[in-house]
Amino acid sequence: MLYDVVIIGAGASGLTTGLYTARAGLKTLILERGLYGGQIQTTAEIENYSGFEEIISGEDLSEQMYNQAISQGVEYTYGDVQHVLKEDDGTFTILLIGKDSIKAKSVVIATGVERRMLEVDGESKLLGRGVAYCAICDGAFFKGKDVIVVGGGDSALEESVYLSQIVNSVTLIHRADKFNGQKVLQNRVMNNPKITTIMNTEVISIHGDKKVEKVTLLNNKENVLSSMHIDGVFIYIGSDANTNMFKEFVKLDENGFIITDENMMTSVEGIFAVGDVRSKNVRQIATAVGDGAIAGVNIGRYLEEIK
């Protein structure tokens, strides 16, 4: 079967693209290797998405976006993409791991990002046993316990506040002397009696036998080592683009994100990219949805031109 458009990834940008292309009468398939919603699913509370005066959970917003796309005729299936090939006739073949390949007239890359690891001793060993990257997913396991959050951006600040509602105490550790998250989030952290901040400090190792027991810290300003007994480590130090399967196919920037034009077209005609995987300065739900709307409209125009 030949689809008009195959969208790889079902986050906010992928679902929005599908909504637009399906409404335009284009045969649309979304491929997702995990849970629809992408990074939104890991966000406890969303309060800055236009149109929602009341705070909405990431899980609820993801479900609403998914249901809306499906209601417009988007097809949805699970699939892990291995590679994309452009055929001589201008169509594309999407190769999947363990499944039959899929043909499309156009492709949208909406694969998002993956959380960055600290890459310190003990992190991989204790993953799922005290080391976590998603407070909404794993926070309940630490009820009444003491945890640290590593990072200084919006995610670290937001998740520290969220965790403070569950755990006994949160210690927010940042390697710089000031946070780079939104001021409103910084204020919430500073005014929360259950959150303590430690600046100019890095986690250099995580210790424990069957679960996290303590961490070794380095004050990078005074070059002093210390240890802290702790039950959990939540890591929010940035993200890397999910572009490994495309790096030899479309043009990437120096950080591995996909370069597009204003129409969301990549360096390969017929391949579009949207959302966090795209090279840009702001990565928010609103910008992901905007990317999807732009791509959805321009895919229709592209397919008309190549008829």
C-alpha positions as CSV (number, residue, x, y, z in Angstrom):
1,M,0.0,0.0,0.0
2,L,1.2,3.5,-0.9
3,Y,0.5,6.2,1.6
4,D,0.4,9.9,0.8
5,V,2.3,10.6,4.0
6,V,3.9,8.5,6.7
7,I,4.7,10.3,9.9
8,I,7.5,8.8,12.1
9,G,6.7,9.7,15.7
10,A,3.4,10.5,17.6
11,G,4.3,13.4,19.8
12,A,2.5,16.8,19.6
13,S,4.1,17.6,16.2
14,G,3.5,14.3,14.6
15,L,-0.1,14.1,15.7
16,T,-0.8,17.6,14.6
17,T,0.8,17.0,11.2
18,G,-1.4,13.9,10.8
19,L,-4.5,15.9,11.8
20,Y,-3.9,18.4,9.0
21,T,-3.0,15.9,6.3
22,A,-5.9,13.6,7.1
23,R,-8.3,16.6,7.1
24,A,-6.9,17.4,3.6
25,G,-7.9,14.0,2.4
26,L,-4.4,12.6,2.3
27,K,-3.9,8.9,3.2
28,T,-1.9,9.3,6.4
29,L,-0.1,6.7,8.6
30,I,1.6,7.5,11.9
31,L,4.4,5.1,13.1
32,E,5.3,5.1,16.8
33,R,7.7,2.8,18.6
34,G,6.5,3.9,22.1
35,L,3.5,5.6,23.6
36,Y,1.7,8.4,21.7
37,G,2.4,11.9,23.1
38,G,6.1,11.5,23.3
39,Q,7.7,13.8,25.9
40,I,4.3,15.2,26.8
41,Q,3.5,11.9,28.5
42,T,6.3,12.5,31.0
43,T,5.0,16.0,32.0
44,A,2.9,16.0,35.2
45,E,1.3,19.4,34.7
46,I,1.0,21.7,31.6
47,E,-0.1,25.2,32.3
48,N,1.3,27.3,29.4
49,Y,-0.5,25.7,26.5
50,S,-2.9,28.1,24.9
51,G,-6.6,27.3,25.2
52,F,-6.3,25.4,28.5
53,E,-7.0,27.8,31.4
54,E,-7.0,25.0,33.9
55,I,-3.8,22.9,34.3
56,I,-3.9,19.7,32.2
57,S,-1.8,16.7,32.6
58,G,0.6,15.5,29.9
59,E,-1.3,12.2,29.8
60,D,-4.6,13.9,29.2
61,L,-3.4,16.3,26.6
62,S,-1.7,13.4,24.7
63,E,-4.9,11.4,24.7
64,Q,-6.9,14.3,23.4
65,M,-4.4,15.0,20.6
66,Y,-4.3,11.3,19.7
67,N,-8.1,10.9,19.7
68,Q,-8.6,14.0,17.5
69,A,-6.1,12.7,14.9
70,I,-7.7,9.3,14.8
71,S,-11.2,10.8,14.5
72,Q,-10.1,12.5,11.3
73,G,-8.9,9.3,9.7
74,V,-5.3,9.0,10.6
75,E,-4.0,5.4,10.7
76,Y,-1.8,4.5,13.6
77,T,0.6,1.6,14.1
78,Y,3.6,0.6,16.2
79,G,6.9,0.4,14.3
80,D,10.6,0.9,14.9
81,V,12.2,2.6,11.9
82,Q,15.5,1.3,10.8
83,H,16.1,3.5,7.7
84,V,14.3,5.5,4.9
85,L,15.2,5.1,1.3
86,K,14.3,7.3,-1.6
87,E,13.4,5.4,-4.7
88,D,14.0,6.4,-8.4
89,D,10.4,7.3,-8.8
90,G,10.5,9.8,-6.0
91,T,8.6,7.7,-3.5
92,F,10.0,6.5,-0.2
93,T,10.5,3.1,1.4
94,I,10.4,3.0,5.2
95,L,12.3,0.0,6.5
96,L,11.1,-1.3,9.9
97,I,12.8,-3.6,12.4
98,G,11.0,-7.0,12.4
99,K,8.1,-5.8,10.2
100,D,7.3,-5.3,6.5
101,S,8.5,-2.1,4.9
102,I,6.0,0.7,4.1
103,K,5.8,2.9,1.0
104,A,5.0,6.6,1.0
105,K,4.9,9.6,-1.3
106,S,6.2,11.8,1.5
107,V,7.7,11.3,5.0
108,V,7.6,13.4,8.2
109,I,10.3,12.9,10.8
110,A,8.8,13.6,14.2
111,T,11.1,11.4,16.3
112,G,11.7,14.0,19.1
113,V,14.6,13.7,21.6
114,E,15.9,11.4,24.2
115,R,16.9,12.4,27.7
116,R,20.7,12.9,28.1
117,M,22.5,10.7,30.6
118,L,25.1,11.9,33.2
119,E,27.3,9.0,32.0
120,V,28.8,8.5,35.5
121,D,29.6,5.3,37.4
122,G,26.6,3.6,38.8
123,E,24.0,5.4,36.6
124,S,23.4,2.5,34.1
125,K,23.7,-0.2,36.8
126,L,21.1,1.5,39.0
127,L,18.7,2.6,36.3
128,G,15.2,1.7,37.4
129,R,16.5,1.1,40.9
130,G,16.7,4.6,42.1
131,V,18.0,6.3,38.9
132,A,15.2,7.8,36.8
133,Y,14.5,10.4,34.1
134,C,10.8,10.8,34.5
135,A,9.2,12.1,37.7
136,I,5.7,11.5,36.6
137,C,6.6,7.9,35.7
138,D,8.6,7.0,38.8
139,G,7.9,9.6,41.4
140,A,5.3,7.4,43.3
141,F,8.0,4.9,44.1
142,F,9.8,7.5,46.3
143,K,6.9,8.5,48.5
144,G,8.2,9.7,51.8
145,K,11.8,9.4,50.7
146,D,14.7,11.8,50.0
147,V,15.7,12.4,46.3
148,I,18.0,14.6,44.3
149,V,17.2,16.3,41.0
150,V,20.1,17.1,38.7
151,G,19.8,20.0,36.2
152,G,19.0,23.7,35.9
153,G,16.5,24.1,33.1
154,D,12.7,24.1,33.0
155,S,12.4,20.3,33.3
156,A,14.6,20.1,36.4
157,L,12.7,23.0,38.1
158,E,9.2,21.7,37.1
159,E,9.9,18.1,38.2
160,S,11.5,19.3,41.5
161,V,8.2,21.0,42.4
162,Y,6.2,18.0,41.3
163,L,8.3,15.6,43.3
164,S,8.1,17.8,46.4
165,Q,4.4,16.8,46.6
166,I,5.3,13.2,46.9
167,V,8.7,12.7,48.5
168,N,10.1,13.8,51.9
169,S,12.7,16.1,50.5
170,V,14.2,17.3,47.2
171,T,17.7,18.5,46.7
172,L,18.2,20.3,43.4
173,I,21.8,20.1,42.2
174,H,23.1,22.3,39.4
175,R,26.6,22.5,38.0
176,A,26.4,26.3,37.3
177,D,25.9,29.3,39.7
178,K,22.4,30.1,38.4
179,F,19.5,28.3,36.9
180,N,18.5,28.8,33.2
181,G,14.9,27.9,33.5
182,Q,11.9,30.3,33.5
183,K,11.9,32.8,36.3
184,V,8.4,31.8,37.4
185,L,9.7,28.2,37.9
186,Q,12.8,29.4,39.7
187,N,10.5,31.3,42.1
188,R,8.4,28.2,42.8
189,V,11.6,26.2,43.6
190,M,13.0,28.9,45.9
191,N,9.7,29.3,47.8
192,N,9.2,25.6,48.3
193,P,10.2,24.6,51.8
194,K,10.8,21.0,50.8
195,I,13.4,21.9,48.1
196,T,17.0,22.7,48.8
197,T,19.3,23.9,46.1
198,I,23.1,23.2,45.7
199,M,24.9,25.2,43.0
200,N,28.3,24.8,41.3
201,T,28.1,21.1,42.0
202,E,28.1,17.9,39.9
203,V,27.2,14.3,40.5
204,I,30.3,12.3,39.7
205,S,29.2,8.8,40.8
206,I,26.1,7.0,42.1
207,H,26.4,4.2,44.6
208,G,24.4,1.3,45.8
209,D,24.1,-2.5,45.7
210,K,20.5,-3.3,44.8
211,K,19.3,0.3,44.9
212,V,20.6,3.9,45.1
213,E,22.1,4.6,48.5
214,K,24.3,7.6,48.0
215,V,26.0,9.9,45.5
216,T,29.4,11.5,45.3
217,L,29.4,15.2,44.6
218,L,32.0,17.6,43.3
219,N,31.9,21.3,44.0
220,N,33.5,22.5,40.8
221,K,34.2,26.0,42.2
222,E,36.2,24.8,45.2
223,N,37.2,21.4,43.8
224,V,35.8,19.7,46.9
225,L,34.3,16.2,47.1
226,S,31.5,15.2,49.3
227,S,28.9,12.4,49.6
228,M,25.1,12.4,50.2
229,H,22.9,9.6,51.3
230,I,19.9,9.6,49.1
231,D,17.1,7.3,47.9
232,G,16.7,8.4,44.3
233,V,18.3,10.4,41.5
234,F,16.2,12.2,38.9
235,I,18.2,13.5,35.9
236,Y,17.3,16.4,33.7
237,I,20.4,17.7,31.9
238,G,19.1,18.1,28.4
239,S,18.2,16.0,25.4
240,D,19.7,14.6,22.2
241,A,17.9,14.4,18.9
242,N,16.6,11.0,17.7
243,T,18.3,11.2,14.3
244,N,20.7,8.2,14.2
245,M,18.6,6.5,11.5
246,F,18.6,9.6,9.4
247,K,22.1,11.1,9.8
248,E,23.3,9.9,6.5
249,F,20.1,10.9,4.7
250,V,19.1,14.4,5.7
251,K,21.3,17.4,6.6
252,L,21.8,17.9,10.4
253,D,23.2,20.8,12.4
254,E,26.3,20.6,14.6
255,N,24.2,19.2,17.4
256,G,22.5,16.5,15.4
257,F,19.2,18.2,14.9
258,I,17.5,18.2,11.4
259,I,17.8,21.4,9.4
260,T,14.6,22.4,7.6
261,D,13.3,25.4,5.6
262,E,10.3,27.5,6.8
263,N,8.0,25.0,5.2
264,M,9.5,22.2,7.3
265,M,11.1,20.6,4.3
266,T,14.5,19.0,4.9
267,S,17.5,18.8,2.5
268,V,15.7,15.9,0.8
269,E,12.7,16.8,-1.2
270,G,9.6,15.1,0.1
271,I,11.1,14.6,3.6
272,F,9.8,16.9,6.3
273,A,10.8,17.3,9.9
274,V,8.8,18.8,12.8
275,G,9.0,19.2,16.6
276,D,11.9,18.8,18.9
277,V,14.0,16.9,16.4
278,R,14.2,20.0,14.2
279,S,17.0,22.5,14.5
280,K,15.5,25.6,16.3
281,N,15.8,27.7,19.4
282,V,12.5,27.0,21.2
283,R,11.2,23.5,22.0
284,Q,7.7,23.7,23.6
285,I,4.4,22.0,22.9
286,A,3.1,25.1,21.2
287,T,6.1,25.3,18.8
288,A,5.7,21.5,18.1
289,V,2.1,22.0,17.2
290,G,3.0,25.0,15.0
291,D,5.6,22.9,13.1
292,G,3.0,20.2,12.6
293,A,0.4,22.7,11.2
294,I,3.0,24.2,8.8
295,A,4.1,20.8,7.6
296,G,0.6,19.5,7.2
297,V,-0.3,22.3,4.9
298,N,2.9,22.2,2.9
299,I,2.8,18.4,2.4
300,G,-0.5,18.9,0.6
301,R,1.0,21.5,-1.6
302,Y,4.1,19.4,-2.3
303,L,2.0,16.4,-3.3
304,E,0.0,18.5,-5.7
305,E,3.1,19.8,-7.3
306,I,4.6,16.4,-8.0
307,K,1.5,14.9,-9.5
